[in-house]
Amino acid sequence: MIDGIIEKLNEWVEPIHAWLDANHSNPLMWLAFFLIGLAVFFITYNALHKDK
């Protein structure tokens, strides 16, 4: 069962890996990844540090 899940995940990740290999030198992609990561950080931080 676990092997089937791992195989399915590998099938899903393959196109993403190929796209990242083709676009690894694109600075806009890295800027977008950074901004998305920053947004996720601030959303998580604000959700965990609510003052009452």
Backbone as numpy.savetxt, mean C-alpha at the origin, in Angstrom:
# Nx Ny Nz CAx CAy CAz Cx Cy Cz
-4.88 -25.79 2.66 -5.69 -24.60 2.66 -4.83 -23.34 2.66
-3.82 -23.30 3.51 -2.94 -22.12 3.56 -2.20 -21.96 2.24
-1.80 -23.07 1.62 -1.10 -22.98 0.34 -1.98 -22.36 -0.73
-3.26 -22.68 -0.70 -4.19 -22.10 -1.66 -4.33 -20.59 -1.49
-4.36 -20.15 -0.23 -4.46 -18.71 0.05 -3.20 -18.00 -0.42
-2.05 -18.60 -0.15 -0.78 -17.99 -0.55 -0.69 -17.92 -2.07
-1.12 -18.98 -2.75 -1.10 -18.98 -4.22 -2.00 -17.88 -4.78
-3.19 -17.71 -4.20 -4.13 -16.68 -4.66 -3.54 -15.29 -4.44
-2.92 -15.07 -3.28 -2.30 -13.78 -3.01 -1.16 -13.50 -4.00
-0.38 -14.53 -4.31 0.69 -14.36 -5.30 0.13 -13.99 -6.67
-1.00 -14.58 -7.05 -1.63 -14.24 -8.33 -2.09 -12.79 -8.34
-2.61 -12.29 -7.23 -3.10 -10.91 -7.16 -1.96 -9.91 -7.14
-0.84 -10.28 -6.51 0.28 -9.35 -6.36 1.13 -9.27 -7.63
1.11 -10.31 -8.44 1.95 -10.33 -9.65 1.75 -9.11 -10.55
0.52 -8.72 -10.92 0.37 -7.53 -11.77 0.82 -6.24 -11.08
0.62 -6.16 -9.77 1.06 -4.97 -9.04 2.59 -4.90 -9.04
3.23 -6.04 -8.85 4.69 -6.10 -8.86 5.22 -5.69 -10.23
4.60 -6.18 -11.29 5.04 -5.82 -12.64 4.87 -4.33 -12.90
3.75 -3.75 -12.43 3.51 -2.32 -12.61 4.54 -1.49 -11.84
4.85 -1.90 -10.62 5.86 -1.18 -9.84 7.23 -1.29 -10.47
7.57 -2.44 -11.04 8.85 -2.59 -11.73 8.94 -1.66 -12.93
7.83 -1.49 -13.64 7.82 -0.64 -14.83 7.85 0.84 -14.47
7.35 1.21 -13.29 7.20 2.62 -12.92 8.03 3.02 -11.70
9.06 2.27 -11.38 9.81 2.56 -10.15 10.54 3.89 -10.17
10.78 4.46 -11.34 11.51 5.74 -11.40 10.58 6.94 -11.53
9.28 6.74 -11.39 8.31 7.82 -11.51 8.20 8.56 -10.17
8.66 9.83 -10.12 8.62 10.55 -8.84 7.20 10.86 -8.38
6.25 11.00 -9.30 4.88 11.28 -8.90 4.26 10.09 -8.17
4.63 8.89 -8.58 4.13 7.69 -7.90 4.64 7.67 -6.46
5.93 7.95 -6.26 6.49 7.94 -4.91 5.91 9.06 -4.06
5.65 10.21 -4.67 5.01 11.30 -3.94 3.60 10.90 -3.52
2.87 10.25 -4.42 1.51 9.80 -4.10 1.54 8.76 -2.98
2.47 7.80 -3.04 2.60 6.81 -1.97 2.90 7.47 -0.63
3.79 8.46 -0.65 4.15 9.16 0.57 2.95 9.90 1.14
2.21 10.61 0.29 1.06 11.38 0.75 -0.05 10.46 1.27
-0.26 9.34 0.61 -1.26 8.38 1.08 -0.84 7.82 2.44
0.43 7.48 2.59 0.92 6.99 3.88 0.79 8.03 4.97
1.07 9.28 4.64 0.93 10.37 5.61 -0.53 10.55 6.01
-1.43 10.47 5.05 -2.87 10.60 5.35 -3.33 9.45 6.24
-2.91 8.24 5.95 -3.30 7.09 6.78 -2.76 7.26 8.19
-1.51 7.76 8.31 -0.94 8.00 9.63 -1.77 9.00 10.42
-2.10 10.15 9.81 -2.85 11.17 10.53 -4.27 10.72 10.87
-4.91 9.99 9.98 -6.25 9.48 10.28 -6.19 8.52 11.46
-5.21 7.62 11.45 -5.06 6.65 12.54 -4.70 7.35 13.85
-3.77 8.29 13.77 -3.34 9.02 14.97 -4.51 9.78 15.58
-5.27 10.47 14.74 -6.40 11.24 15.26 -7.50 10.33 15.81
-7.68 9.16 15.23 -8.70 8.24 15.72 -8.29 7.66 17.09
-7.01 7.47 17.32 -6.55 6.87 18.56 -6.32 7.88 19.68
-6.26 9.17 19.36 -5.97 10.19 20.36 -7.10 11.21 20.46
-8.29 10.73 20.62 -9.43 11.62 20.80 -9.52 12.04 22.25
-9.61 13.35 22.47 -9.79 13.87 23.84 -11.26 14.09 24.11
-11.69 13.71 25.30 -13.11 13.88 25.64 -13.30 15.06 26.53
